[in-house]
């Protein structure tokens, strides 16, 4: 008998009919002999409705009260699913995050899980019940309701699987797995049967929206096998786990891309110790996250410094950089918010040379100019003009034979 944790997102439980479908699926798993923990999100649209209600009362509602309000969305779903299972003669019990005792820190709206007391859940499993847990929420040490931020239900599911040493954590979503790239850009994109935690972390951080990065980090830390499956069609999905040394790793597992990039450049900065800190310090103080950085030293002992930020931070970043330029006596400041980042990801890169040169030559053949380059052990990222995104992704997908099994 296996212990399986399954998570169903908002679209999977968006209507009573969808909840009935989930209940049928759970009953089938129980009949197959598995113990089941089900983690659910609020019904699709419910969180937005609650946020709207709060906005009608207050322009700046207290973070604590927002957590109290938003956590009710999942409470509705756990009760309805529990009722649906009982109607099918399948014993079930629902738990809020507080009832499980998912203890978090006290940072409202983006709390982090510190501990899970799984004893009550274990007792119900031992009694033959399906346990249904509200995702996205916990309580701090003072008993205040907290929420875990975007993708929090994924994190709840993985944390429950880790706490109970589950055999697998299955994330049901509106896609049937992780693909070599976005099928909307490359119709030939292929579903990957398996991918490593490292690769999935890179894909998630680089723009792949299948899983939230925190849940993958949690799974990797506690070695929880994760599987991405479709709520709407049958299939084996994609298994995310440790690197299997016995398997022949492909050179490249996937291509991720991010449209939300912008580039900032400060030209003619004095080339002296500490200048990078004097440029990036004020940017960080403005709560702007920096991604890629390139520095070029000119013959006249000045340096040009370029970095990328999220496109939403472009205008604010330009304002900060203009001020920094005045203080440093820089020549000028420029920016570009019509760029994108395209990345090759694969653990096979570790043992194969020549991938970067193949990537660059492929883009050159399509007359795509590379603006910036960044590499890690299992990733190569380039910044290119936004208008070349789809052409570049399709060319790379074909060049590295990613449509082949």
C-alpha positions in Angstrom: 0.0 0.0 0.0 1.4 3.4 -1.0 0.8 6.8 0.6 0.0 9.3 -2.2 -0.5 13.1 -1.7 -2.5 14.7 -4.5 -3.0 18.4 -5.0 -5.8 19.9 -7.1 -5.7 23.6 -8.1 -8.5 26.1 -8.6 -9.5 25.0 -12.1 -9.6 21.4 -11.0 -12.1 22.2 -8.3 -13.7 25.2 -9.9 -17.3 23.9 -9.9 -19.3 21.3 -8.0 -19.1 19.1 -11.1 -15.3 19.3 -11.1 -15.3 18.5 -7.4 -17.4 15.4 -8.1 -14.8 14.4 -10.8 -12.0 14.7 -8.2 -14.0 12.7 -5.7 -14.4 9.9 -8.3 -10.7 9.9 -9.0 -9.9 9.7 -5.3 -12.3 6.8 -4.8 -10.5 4.9 -7.7 -7.1 5.4 -6.0 -8.5 4.2 -2.7 -9.9 1.0 -4.4 -6.4 0.5 -5.8 -5.2 0.2 -2.2 -3.6 3.6 -1.7 -3.8 5.8 1.4 -4.7 9.3 0.2 -4.0 12.9 1.4 -5.7 15.5 -0.9 -4.6 19.1 -0.8 -6.9 21.6 -2.6 -6.9 25.2 -3.6 -9.9 27.6 -3.5 -12.3 27.2 -6.4 -11.1 29.2 -9.4 -12.1 32.9 -9.2 -12.8 32.7 -5.4 -9.6 34.3 -4.3 -10.1 37.2 -6.7 -13.7 37.6 -5.4 -12.5 37.8 -1.9 -9.8 40.3 -2.8 -12.5 42.4 -4.5 -14.6 42.4 -1.4 -11.7 43.6 0.7 -11.1 46.4 -1.8 -14.6 47.6 -1.4 -14.0 48.0 2.4 -10.4 49.3 2.5 -7.8 50.5 0.1 -5.0 49.1 2.4 -6.5 46.2 4.4 -4.3 44.8 7.2 -2.2 41.9 6.1 -3.4 39.8 9.0 -7.1 40.3 8.1 -6.4 39.6 4.4 -5.0 36.2 5.5 -8.0 35.5 7.6 -10.2 36.4 4.6 -8.3 34.6 1.8 -7.9 31.3 3.8 -11.7 30.9 3.7 -11.5 30.0 0.0 -9.8 26.7 0.6 -12.1 26.0 3.6 -15.1 25.8 1.2 -13.3 23.4 -1.1 -12.2 20.9 1.6 -15.7 20.7 3.1 -17.3 20.1 -0.3 -14.8 17.5 -1.4 -15.2 15.7 2.0 -19.0 15.7 1.6 -18.6 14.3 -2.0 -16.4 11.4 -0.8 -18.8 10.6 2.1 -21.6 10.4 -0.4 -19.5 7.7 -2.2 -19.2 5.7 1.0 -15.5 6.8 1.2 -14.7 8.0 4.8 -13.1 11.4 4.7 -12.1 14.2 7.0 -11.2 17.8 6.2 -8.5 19.9 7.9 -7.6 23.6 7.7 -3.9 24.4 7.9 -4.4 25.3 11.5 -6.1 22.1 12.4 -3.2 20.1 10.9 -0.9 22.4 12.8 1.1 23.6 9.8 3.2 26.1 11.7 4.7 29.0 9.7 6.6 32.2 10.4 4.6 35.3 11.0 5.1 37.0 7.6 1.5 37.5 6.4 0.7 36.8 2.7 4.0 35.0 2.1 4.7 32.9 5.1 7.1 30.0 5.1 6.4 26.6 6.7 8.5 25.9 9.8 7.0 22.7 11.0 4.1 20.2 10.5 2.6 18.1 13.3 1.3 15.2 11.2 -0.1 13.2 14.2 -3.8 14.0 13.6 -3.5 13.3 9.9 -1.7 10.0 10.6 -4.4 8.9 13.0 -7.1 9.5 10.4 -5.1 7.7 7.7 -4.7 4.7 10.1 -8.5 4.8 10.7 -9.0 4.3 6.9 -10.1 7.9 6.1 -9.0 10.1 3.2 -7.6 13.3 4.6 -8.3 16.5 2.8 -6.1 19.5 3.7 -6.6 23.2 2.8 -3.7 24.3 0.8 -2.0 27.8 0.9 -2.4 28.3 4.6 -1.0 27.7 8.1 -0.8 29.3 11.5 2.1 31.1 13.2 3.2 30.3 16.7 0.7 32.8 18.1 -2.2 31.1 16.3 -2.7 33.7 13.7 -3.8 32.4 10.3 -1.2 32.9 7.6 -1.1 32.3 3.9 1.9 31.0 1.9 1.7 33.3 -1.2 1.4 32.4 -4.8 1.6 28.7 -5.5 1.2 28.0 -1.8 -1.0 25.0 -2.3 1.8 23.2 -4.2 4.1 24.0 -1.3 1.5 22.6 1.2 1.2 19.4 -0.8 5.0 18.8 -0.9 5.4 19.7 2.7 2.7 17.2 3.7 4.3 14.5 1.6 7.7 15.2 3.3 6.2 15.2 6.8 4.5 11.9 6.2 7.2 10.3 4.1 4.7 9.8 1.2 5.6 7.6 -1.8 4.7 10.4 -4.3 3.3 13.9 -4.4 1.1 14.4 -7.5 0.3 17.9 -8.6 -2.9 18.0 -10.8 -3.0 21.0 -13.0 -4.4 22.1 -16.4 -1.4 20.7 -18.3 -0.4 17.0 -18.6 3.2 17.4 -17.7 6.4 19.4 -18.3 7.2 20.0 -21.9 10.5 20.6 -23.7 9.2 24.1 -24.3 5.8 25.9 -24.5 3.7 24.0 -27.0 2.0 27.3 -28.0 5.3 28.5 -29.4 6.6 25.1 -30.7 3.7 22.8 -31.6 6.3 19.9 -31.8 7.2 20.3 -28.1 7.3 17.0 -26.4 6.1 16.0 -22.9 9.1 14.8 -20.8 8.5 11.5 -18.9 11.1 12.5 -16.3 13.1 15.5 -15.3 15.5 16.2 -12.3 14.8 18.6 -9.5 17.7 20.8 -10.7 16.3 21.0 -14.2 12.8 21.8 -12.9 14.2 24.5 -10.6 16.0 26.1 -13.5 12.9 25.8 -15.7 10.7 27.3 -13.0 13.0 30.2 -12.3 13.4 30.9 -16.0 9.8 31.3 -16.8 8.2 27.9 -17.0 4.9 28.3 -15.0 4.0 24.6 -14.5 5.2 24.5 -10.9 6.0 27.2 -8.3 9.7 27.2 -7.5 9.2 27.0 -3.7 7.5 23.7 -4.0 10.3 22.3 -6.2 12.9 23.5 -3.7 10.9 21.8 -0.9 10.7 18.5 -2.9 14.4 18.6 -3.7 15.4 19.3 0.0 13.3 16.4 1.3 13.7 14.1 -1.7 9.9 14.0 -2.4 9.1 12.5 -5.8 6.9 15.0 -7.6 4.6 14.2 -10.5 2.8 16.7 -12.7 -0.5 15.4 -14.1 -3.6 16.7 -15.9 -6.9 17.1 -14.1 -8.7 16.8 -17.4 -7.2 13.8 -19.1 -5.5 10.5 -18.2 -1.8 10.0 -18.5 1.5 9.4 -16.7 2.5 13.0 -16.6 6.1 14.0 -15.8 8.1 12.7 -12.8 10.4 15.1 -11.1 13.0 13.4 -8.9 16.7 13.0 -8.3 19.1 12.5 -11.2 19.2 8.9 -12.2 22.8 7.9 -12.8 21.7 4.8 -14.7 19.8 6.8 -17.3 21.5 8.3 -20.4 20.8 12.0 -19.9 19.8 14.0 -22.9 22.1 17.0 -23.6 19.2 19.4 -23.3 15.9 18.7 -21.5 14.1 21.9 -22.3 14.0 25.5 -23.4 12.6 28.0 -21.0 11.9 31.7 -21.9 10.8 34.8 -20.1 9.1 37.7 -21.8 9.1 39.9 -18.7 12.7 41.2 -19.1 14.2 44.7 -19.3 17.8 45.8 -19.7 19.4 48.8 -18.0 22.9 50.2 -18.9 25.1 52.8 -17.3 27.9 54.0 -19.6 31.3 55.6 -18.8 31.5 54.7 -15.1 34.9 55.1 -13.4 36.6 51.7 -13.3 37.5 51.4 -9.7 37.0 49.1 -6.7 33.5 49.2 -5.3 31.8 50.7 -8.3 29.5 47.7 -8.8 28.2 48.0 -5.3 27.6 51.7 -5.7 25.5 51.0 -8.8 23.6 48.0 -7.6 23.2 49.0 -4.0 20.6 51.7 -4.7 18.8 49.4 -7.1 18.5 46.7 -4.4 17.4 49.4 -1.9 14.5 50.2 -4.3 13.5 46.5 -3.9 14.3 45.7 -7.5 15.6 42.2 -8.2 18.5 41.9 -10.6 19.0 38.9 -12.9 21.9 39.0 -15.4 24.9 41.3 -15.2 27.5 42.2 -17.8 30.5 44.6 -17.3 32.8 45.8 -20.0 36.0 47.8 -19.3 36.9 50.4 -22.0 40.4 51.5 -22.9 39.9 54.9 -21.2 39.6 53.3 -17.7 35.9 53.6 -17.6 33.4 50.7 -17.6 29.9 50.1 -19.0 27.6 48.2 -16.7 24.5 46.4 -17.9 21.9 44.3 -16.0 18.4 43.0 -16.4 15.4 43.4 -14.2 11.7 42.5 -14.4 9.9 44.5 -17.0 7.6 45.9 -14.3 10.6 47.5 -12.6 12.0 49.1 -15.7 10.8 52.7 -15.2 11.7 52.7 -11.5 15.1 51.2 -12.3 15.8 53.9 -14.9 15.0 56.6 -12.3 17.3 55.0 -9.8 20.1 54.6 -12.3 19.8 58.2 -13.5 20.4 59.3 -9.9 23.4 56.9 -9.6 24.8 58.3 -12.9 24.8 61.8 -11.5 26.6 60.7 -8.3 29.2 58.7 -10.2 29.8 61.1 -13.1 28.7 58.5 -15.6 28.4 59.4 -19.3 24.8 58.3 -19.9 22.1 55.8 -19.0 20.1 53.8 -21.5 17.5 51.1 -21.2 15.5 48.6 -23.3 12.2 46.9 -22.2 11.7 45.0 -25.5 14.0 42.1 -24.7 13.5 38.5 -23.7 15.6 35.7 -22.1 15.9 32.3 -23.8 17.6 29.5 -21.9 18.7 25.9 -22.6 18.4 23.6 -19.5 19.8 20.1 -19.1 21.9 18.1 -16.6 23.6 16.6 -19.7 25.5 19.8 -20.2 27.8 18.8 -17.4 29.5 16.2 -19.5 29.3 17.6 -23.0 31.2 20.5 -24.5 30.1 22.5 -27.5 26.5 23.2 -26.5 27.1 27.0 -26.1 28.7 27.3 -29.5 25.9 25.3 -31.1 23.3 27.6 -29.5 25.1 30.7 -30.7 25.6 29.4 -34.2 21.9 28.4 -34.4 20.8 31.9 -33.4 23.4 33.5 -35.8 22.0 31.4 -38.7 18.6 33.1 -38.0 20.3 36.5 -37.8 19.4 36.8 -34.1 21.8 39.1 -32.3 22.7 38.1 -28.7 22.7 41.0 -26.3 23.8 39.2 -23.1 24.9 35.7 -22.0 24.8 33.9 -18.7 25.8 30.4 -17.9 25.6 27.9 -15.0 26.5 24.2 -14.7 23.2 23.1 -16.3 21.9 26.2 -18.1 22.9 28.7 -20.8 20.8 31.9 -21.0 20.9 34.6 -23.7 19.1 37.9 -24.0 17.7 38.7 -27.4 15.3 41.3 -28.9 11.7 40.4 -28.1 10.7 40.2 -31.8 13.0 37.2 -32.2 11.6 35.1 -29.2 9.5 32.6 -31.1 11.9 32.3 -34.0 14.8 31.7 -31.7 13.0 29.1 -29.5 11.8 27.1 -32.6 15.2 27.2 -34.2 16.9 25.9 -30.9 14.2 23.3 -30.4 14.9 21.9 -33.8 18.7 22.2 -33.6 18.9 20.2 -30.4 16.4 17.6 -31.7 14.0 18.1 -28.8 11.0 16.8 -30.7 12.8 13.4 -30.8 12.1 10.8 -28.1 
